[in-house]
Every structure is written in structure tokens, then in C-alpha cells.
Amino acid sequence: MDSTNLHTVPFLKWAGGKRWFTEHTKDFIPEFNGTYIEPFLGSGAVFFHLQPEQAILSDKNDALINTYKAIRDGWRRVSYLLKEHQALHSKEYYYEVRESIPTNRYELAARFIYLNRTCWNGLYRVNLQGKFNVPIGTKSNVILETDDFQALSKRLKQTTLLTDDFEAIIRQAGDGDFIFIDPPYTVKHNQNGFIKYNETLFSWQDQERLADAVKSAVKRGAKALVTNAAHESISELYAEFQQTTLNRKNVLSGKPEFRGKYEELIIKCWHQ
């Protein structure tokens, strides 16, 4: 692990994000001396918490990875553009930005962060035409006290950022490497309101393909930690590994009666 201890916290809110899980990393993250690999990056909560010396970070969401790259390569430009969004923010402005598609990658990154921070609960969702379609939320702060894009840039310069299928990313893992795997949850568990959307992103066949990729990586000497739905079908896919169920609070449901504690499966994929 890196002893530099740069002040880096996730700058995005993400459905299914793992900020809550960082309180449990001492119980579940093994020691490793190789590369940290994360094929479903999202907000990168575990990556920023662990601060590994070298990492491969990937996500199939092109707009997300572009945002990370823009902060890495030009954090000042992104920060400046966010301040402009803050000054102009209103309901009308939100929908104007939502409909716009900038061509400059720094403007795209600032738009991505702006929409993430002002849309409904930070949900990333696109329609069949690939257009972001989440309505405006109640938050109006575009600039946050926790923002430190310079530190984020320094941290990201130590990483390889990719947009690729998870199987290709996991295939890079070898002896001494650690893979943190947090895929979309596709099995209905405890009133999960995003199952239909997730099934479009990640099918059951993808879940099976993921389990096979993890098992192959373990045979090569890598260690992997998988988080997934606490459901019998998922448990069976990883029957040979140690499994623990944790509760978390769901904060993304639009209806208060659907907010509560939800079980997640934490799977240690290595031979102890």
C-alpha cells in the first residue's frame, strides 16, 4: 500500500457505490503485493480508500472513464468548468446541460460531474438512445468541500484507466494481484428497485462468465473479493469460496417504505 496518504475521496455518487463498505475493508481485503485491479469502477470508493501504489481501473461506461482521464490530465480545466456550472445552476440550466453533448473531453467531464451532483440521487441512467435521462434532484451544490481534484489527479496518474469488458480486465490478473469486483446486481433481493435496469446492463450469463473469470484468476495466483446480491443463485456460483452476508442501508429508493437494510454477499476468492 502507498504511505503517501493523499487526501482522495470519491468525487461521484454512484448507485450501488461502496463507500459504506470501506468501513469493513480490514475484515475482507487481503494483503497483496501486486497490482490492484477493478473492472467495475463506478465511484472508485474502495480504490480511493486503499490507495494502492499501482492499479488497473476499468468500466464499460465511456463517459465515466473519460471523466477520470480528464481529471488526471487536466484537473484545473475540469475544476474551472464546474465553478461555471455552479454559478449558472438552476432547473432550466440543468435540463439544458442534460440535453447538450459537448465535444471537448474536459467539458464532457465537467458535465458528467455536474449532472451527477445535481440529478436525482446521483443515479446514472440512459435511455435506449444512450441519452442521460435522470431528472433534476434536490441537491444544488456543484462544488463540494471534499473536492481535491489536484490530489485526485496525482492518484490517477499512478493508474491505468481502461474501457473494456470485465473478462479482458480480469484476465490481466496474476500472482500477487488483487481484484475488487462489484458488478451490477441482477438477482432480485429484498425489493431491489433497479433490477430491471441492471438486467439490461448485466445478464445472468454475464454473472456466470464473471464467476468463471474469477476462478481462472485465482488459479493464476490472484486474489479477488466479489460483492454481489445475497441470493442463493449467486452463492452457488462461488460455492468453493468463503462467503459472508452484510447488511447495508438503501438510500436510492424514491419511496420511504422501500428504504431499509439490504443484504449483500461478500465473497473471498482465494485459497487460504
C-alpha positions as CSV (number, residue, x, y, z in Angstrom):
1,M,0.0,0.0,0.0
2,D,1.0,3.6,-0.6
3,S,2.1,5.5,2.5
4,T,1.7,8.9,0.8
5,N,-1.8,9.1,2.1
6,L,-3.0,11.7,-0.4
7,H,-6.4,13.1,0.6
8,T,-8.6,11.5,-2.0
9,V,-12.2,10.6,-1.6
10,P,-14.7,9.7,-4.3
11,F,-16.0,12.7,-6.2
12,L,-19.1,10.9,-7.6
13,K,-22.2,9.5,-6.0
14,W,-23.0,6.1,-7.5
15,A,-25.9,3.6,-7.4
16,G,-24.5,0.6,-5.5
17,G,-21.4,2.5,-4.6
18,K,-19.2,1.0,-1.9
19,R,-18.4,3.9,0.5
20,W,-20.3,2.0,3.2
21,F,-18.0,-1.0,2.6
22,T,-14.8,0.9,3.2
23,E,-15.5,0.6,7.0
24,H,-15.1,-3.2,6.5
25,T,-12.0,-3.4,4.4
26,K,-9.8,-4.6,7.3
27,D,-12.0,-7.7,7.6
28,F,-12.2,-8.5,3.9
29,I,-9.3,-7.1,1.9
30,P,-6.2,-9.4,1.9
31,E,-2.6,-8.3,1.9
32,F,-1.2,-8.2,-1.7
33,N,2.0,-7.0,-3.3
34,G,0.9,-6.8,-6.9
35,T,-1.5,-4.6,-8.9
36,Y,-4.9,-3.6,-7.7
37,I,-7.5,-4.3,-10.4
38,E,-11.1,-3.1,-10.5
39,P,-13.2,-4.0,-13.6
40,F,-16.4,-2.2,-12.4
41,L,-15.0,1.1,-11.3
42,G,-18.1,3.3,-10.6
43,S,-17.2,5.9,-8.0
44,G,-14.0,4.0,-7.0
45,A,-14.7,4.2,-3.3
46,V,-12.6,1.1,-2.4
47,F,-9.7,2.2,-4.7
48,F,-9.6,5.7,-3.2
49,H,-9.8,4.2,0.3
50,L,-7.0,1.7,-0.2
51,Q,-4.7,4.0,-2.3
52,P,-2.7,1.2,-3.9
53,E,0.6,2.0,-5.5
54,Q,-0.4,0.6,-8.9
55,A,-3.8,-0.1,-10.3
56,I,-5.8,-1.0,-13.4
57,L,-9.2,0.6,-13.3
58,S,-11.9,-0.1,-15.9
59,D,-15.6,0.4,-16.6
60,K,-17.8,-0.1,-19.7
61,N,-19.2,3.4,-19.2
62,D,-17.1,5.5,-21.6
63,A,-18.4,8.8,-20.1
64,L,-17.3,7.7,-16.6
65,I,-13.7,6.7,-17.7
66,N,-13.4,9.9,-19.8
67,T,-14.2,11.8,-16.6
68,Y,-11.4,10.1,-14.7
69,K,-9.0,10.7,-17.5
70,A,-9.9,14.3,-17.8
71,I,-9.2,14.9,-14.1
72,R,-5.9,13.0,-14.4
73,D,-4.8,15.0,-17.4
74,G,-6.3,18.5,-16.8
75,W,-7.9,18.8,-13.3
76,R,-7.7,22.6,-13.4
77,R,-9.8,22.8,-16.5
78,V,-12.4,20.5,-15.0
79,S,-12.5,22.4,-11.8
80,Y,-12.9,25.8,-13.6
81,L,-15.8,24.4,-15.7
82,L,-17.5,23.1,-12.5
83,K,-17.4,26.5,-11.0
84,E,-19.1,27.9,-14.1
85,H,-21.8,25.2,-13.7
86,Q,-22.2,26.2,-10.0
87,A,-22.7,29.8,-10.9
88,L,-25.3,29.0,-13.6
89,H,-27.2,26.2,-11.8
90,S,-31.0,26.3,-12.0
91,K,-33.7,23.9,-13.0
92,E,-33.8,25.3,-16.5
93,Y,-30.0,25.2,-16.8
94,Y,-29.9,21.6,-15.6
95,Y,-32.1,20.4,-18.4
96,E,-30.2,22.5,-20.9
97,V,-26.9,20.8,-19.8
98,R,-28.6,17.4,-19.8
99,E,-29.6,17.8,-23.4
100,S,-26.2,19.2,-24.5
101,I,-23.3,17.0,-25.8
102,P,-20.0,18.8,-25.6
103,T,-17.2,17.7,-28.0
104,N,-14.4,18.8,-25.7
105,R,-13.4,16.0,-23.2
106,Y,-12.9,18.4,-20.3
107,E,-16.4,19.9,-20.9
108,L,-17.8,16.4,-21.1
109,A,-16.2,15.5,-17.8
110,A,-17.5,18.7,-16.1
111,R,-20.9,18.0,-17.5
112,F,-20.8,14.4,-16.1
113,I,-19.9,15.6,-12.6
114,Y,-22.4,18.4,-12.7
115,L,-25.2,16.1,-13.6
116,N,-24.1,13.5,-11.1
117,R,-24.2,16.0,-8.3
118,T,-27.5,17.7,-9.2
119,C,-29.6,14.8,-10.6
120,W,-31.9,12.6,-8.6
121,N,-29.7,10.7,-6.0
122,G,-26.7,10.6,-8.3
123,L,-28.2,7.8,-10.5
124,Y,-26.6,7.2,-13.8
125,R,-29.2,6.0,-16.3
126,V,-29.5,6.4,-20.1
127,N,-32.4,5.7,-22.4
128,L,-32.4,3.4,-25.4
129,Q,-30.8,6.1,-27.5
130,G,-28.0,6.4,-25.0
131,K,-29.1,9.8,-23.6
132,F,-28.8,10.6,-19.9
133,N,-32.4,10.9,-18.7
134,V,-32.4,11.3,-14.9
135,P,-34.5,14.2,-13.6
136,I,-33.1,17.0,-11.5
137,G,-32.7,16.3,-7.8
138,T,-32.8,18.4,-4.7
139,K,-29.1,19.0,-4.3
140,S,-27.7,22.2,-5.7
141,N,-24.1,22.1,-4.6
142,V,-21.8,21.5,-7.6
143,I,-18.6,22.4,-5.7
144,L,-18.1,20.2,-2.6
145,E,-15.9,20.8,0.5
146,T,-14.3,17.4,-0.1
147,D,-13.2,18.3,-3.7
148,D,-9.4,18.0,-4.2
149,F,-9.0,17.4,-7.9
150,Q,-5.3,18.0,-7.7
151,A,-4.9,15.1,-5.3
152,L,-7.2,13.0,-7.4
153,S,-5.1,13.8,-10.5
154,K,-1.9,12.7,-8.7
155,R,-3.5,9.5,-7.6
156,L,-4.9,8.7,-11.0
157,K,-1.5,9.3,-12.7
158,Q,-0.4,6.1,-11.0
159,T,-3.2,4.0,-12.6
160,T,-4.1,2.6,-16.0
161,L,-7.6,3.6,-17.0
162,L,-9.4,1.4,-19.5
163,T,-12.9,0.9,-21.0
164,D,-13.2,-2.8,-21.6
165,D,-15.2,-5.9,-20.8
166,F,-14.6,-7.2,-17.3
167,E,-13.3,-10.6,-18.7
168,A,-10.4,-8.9,-20.5
169,I,-9.5,-6.9,-17.4
170,I,-9.6,-9.9,-15.0
171,R,-7.5,-11.8,-17.5
172,Q,-4.6,-9.4,-16.7
173,A,-4.5,-10.5,-13.1
174,G,-1.8,-12.8,-12.0
175,D,0.2,-14.0,-9.0
176,G,0.2,-11.3,-6.2
177,D,-2.5,-9.2,-7.8
178,F,-5.8,-8.3,-6.1
179,I,-9.1,-7.8,-7.9
180,F,-12.1,-5.9,-6.3
181,I,-15.2,-6.9,-8.2
182,D,-18.5,-5.1,-7.7
183,P,-20.7,-5.9,-10.7
184,P,-24.3,-4.8,-11.3
185,Y,-26.7,-6.9,-9.2
186,T,-29.0,-8.8,-11.4
187,V,-30.9,-11.1,-9.0
188,K,-33.9,-9.7,-7.2
189,H,-33.2,-9.4,-3.5
190,N,-35.2,-7.5,-0.9
191,Q,-37.1,-5.2,-3.2
192,N,-34.1,-4.1,-5.3
193,G,-35.7,-1.4,-7.4
194,F,-33.0,-1.3,-10.1
195,I,-33.1,-5.0,-11.2
196,K,-34.9,-4.5,-14.5
197,Y,-32.4,-1.8,-15.5
198,N,-29.4,-3.9,-14.3
199,E,-30.6,-6.9,-16.2
200,T,-30.2,-4.9,-19.4
201,L,-26.6,-4.0,-18.4
202,F,-25.6,-7.3,-16.9
203,S,-27.3,-10.6,-17.7
204,W,-27.3,-13.8,-15.7
205,Q,-25.0,-15.2,-18.4
206,D,-22.6,-12.3,-17.5
207,Q,-22.8,-13.4,-13.9
208,E,-21.7,-16.9,-14.9
209,R,-19.0,-15.6,-17.1
210,L,-17.7,-13.4,-14.3
211,A,-17.6,-16.3,-11.9
212,D,-15.5,-18.3,-14.4
213,A,-13.1,-15.4,-14.9
214,V,-12.6,-15.1,-11.2
215,K,-11.9,-18.8,-10.7
216,S,-9.4,-18.7,-13.6
217,A,-7.6,-15.7,-12.0
218,V,-7.5,-17.4,-8.6
219,K,-5.8,-20.4,-10.3
220,R,-3.2,-18.0,-11.6
221,G,-2.4,-16.8,-8.1
222,A,-4.5,-13.7,-7.9
223,K,-6.9,-12.9,-5.0
224,A,-10.4,-11.5,-5.7
225,L,-13.1,-10.1,-3.5
226,V,-16.6,-10.2,-5.0
227,T,-19.6,-8.3,-3.8
228,N,-23.0,-9.3,-5.1
229,A,-26.6,-9.9,-4.2
230,A,-27.2,-12.1,-1.2
231,H,-29.1,-14.7,-3.2
232,E,-28.8,-18.5,-3.3
233,S,-28.1,-18.5,-7.1
234,I,-25.1,-16.2,-6.6
235,S,-23.9,-18.1,-3.6
236,E,-23.9,-21.3,-5.7
237,L,-21.7,-19.7,-8.4
238,Y,-19.0,-19.2,-5.8
239,A,-19.6,-22.3,-3.6
240,E,-15.9,-23.1,-3.2
241,F,-15.1,-19.8,-1.6
242,Q,-15.7,-18.2,1.8
243,Q,-18.9,-16.1,1.9
244,T,-20.2,-13.5,4.4
245,T,-23.5,-11.6,4.3
246,L,-23.5,-7.9,5.3
247,N,-26.4,-5.5,5.7
248,R,-26.4,-2.1,4.2
249,K,-28.8,0.8,4.0
250,N,-30.5,1.5,0.7
251,V,-30.7,5.3,0.1
252,L,-31.7,5.2,-3.5
253,S,-35.4,4.3,-3.3
254,G,-37.8,7.1,-4.2
255,K,-40.4,5.8,-1.7
256,P,-39.6,5.9,2.1
257,E,-41.3,2.5,2.6
258,F,-38.7,0.8,0.3
259,R,-35.7,2.3,2.2
260,G,-34.2,0.0,4.8
261,K,-31.4,-2.6,5.2
262,Y,-30.4,-4.8,2.4
263,E,-28.2,-7.9,2.4
264,E,-25.1,-8.2,0.2
265,L,-22.9,-11.1,-0.3
266,I,-19.1,-10.7,0.2
267,I,-17.1,-13.5,-1.3
268,K,-13.4,-14.1,-0.6
269,C,-12.0,-15.7,-3.7
270,W,-8.6,-17.1,-2.8
271,H,-7.3,-20.3,-1.2
272,Q,-6.5,-19.6,2.5
